[in-house]
Amino acid sequence: MATQHKTLADRYSESLATVVPMETPWEIERGEGSYLIDRAGRRYLDLVMGIAVNAIGYAHPDVLRAVSAQAARHMHVYSGSGYQEVVVAYAEALREETGPDYRVFFGNSGAEAVEAAIKLARLHTGRPAVVAFRGGFHGRTMGALSLTASASRYRSLYEPLLPSVYHLDYPAPTRLGLSAGAAMEHVAQQLSQLFLCEVEPSRVAAIVVEAVQGEGGYIIPPADFLPWLREVTHQHGIMLVMDEVQAGMGRTGTMWAYQQAGIDPDLITLGKALGGGLPLSALMGHRDAMERWTAGLHGSTFGGNPVAAAAGLATLQVIREQGLIARAAAVGASALAALEPLADRPDIKEVRGRGLMLAVEFLGPDAPAHVQRVIAESLSRGLYIHPAGVRQDVIRLIPALNLDEDVLLGAIDTLKQVIADTAHE
């Protein structure tokens, strides 16, 4: 008797945990540049890029060559087994982008980098507490999840989480309903009250923050926020940890988003685009902290996998050689200008962006539903976009850094039409 034909979706639901919500009905066949192609051969312009993972698109020939060459040498050797050229070379290249005082620890995911940052900050300072911000996303493993505060559903059912973690509001003007200046004053007052009423600053090991909140809605803080935070942490001997997992690798128009604030963090967490499409993360830290991490105090079986390091190094070389960081700033400015007319709509709260992190925030009680309608209709028109925001009331655009400008602007025209067509359905 012939077995009943099953769809790929049926096979998926029978064999894989369905804890990750499936966003589309696609059966994805392959990726080419900035496009995903399904099994029926239909092409979709991808403005999600694996959530900022594929910084230079799919199947870039330089990355494929690097991966193939390294895989032919060896797929994996534990990083403590011996010295590997490609791993050292990538660490050297990353230090060129931050400064010679930094050292690198490679892991597998952004969450793992955040876990490492928590451990190192506690070890280095001898203090237990960590401060993070509402709207921030730092991962879903238990330590990283304790810092994450972009959605209660991520945290629910997993309590108790890591103790001695405290949250402040992020100075997000639209979220708080305040001007930029008032939002800063609000957060400064919260921190003062935290130190006065809940935890002495001498007990705080680290403050962990995103220069641009990602999952929280592509929130760009007031210009004086990060310099003020750096001053506070210096004053109290607290380590400043910059989470660059989503905003890093040139996306905001500088290599790291924090660089636009002119500050020097103690620790930097990296991930997503770092591996050129393969799982790779890093914790970068000043030498004085990294030297406290003596042999055996931390480790990772797959951290610094040589194939992922080869893909990441090749990606970084493309970004450098093609001037994609400056291009992200220029193309991002053009894209933001094209989005600006949306701000005149009564159902749009704000249009914002930094480089090629672009966002449209919707207004009103219907905003989350409108976002979902826009995403679904855009997909039907061959455009893949993604939600964000604590209410899921934001559409974020995360294009490849090398996407043709005219293609991006055409996609924005499509998006604007879709927003109009799906209003008040």
Secondary structure, 3 states (H helix, E strand, C coil): CCCCCCCHHHHHHHHCCCCCCCCCCCCEEEEEECEEEECCCCEEEECCHHHHCCCCCECCHHHHHHHHHHHHHCCCCCCCCCCCHHHHHHHHHHHHHHCCCEEEEEECCHHHHHHHHHHHHHHHHCCCEEEEEECCCCCCCHHHHHHCCCCHHHHCCCCCCCCCEEEEECCCHHHHCCCHHHHHHHHHHHHHHHHHHCCCHHHEEEEEEECCECCCCCECCCCCHHHHHHHHHHHHCCEEEEECCCCCCCCCCCCCHHHHHCCCCCEEEECHHHHCCCCCEEEEEEHHHHCCCCCCCCCCCCCCCHHHHHHHHHHHHHHHHCCHHHHHHHHHHHHHHHHHHHHHCCCEEEEEEECCEEEEEECCCCHHHHHHHHHHHHHHCCEECEEECCCCCEEEECCCCCCCHHHHHHHHHHHHHHHHHCCCC
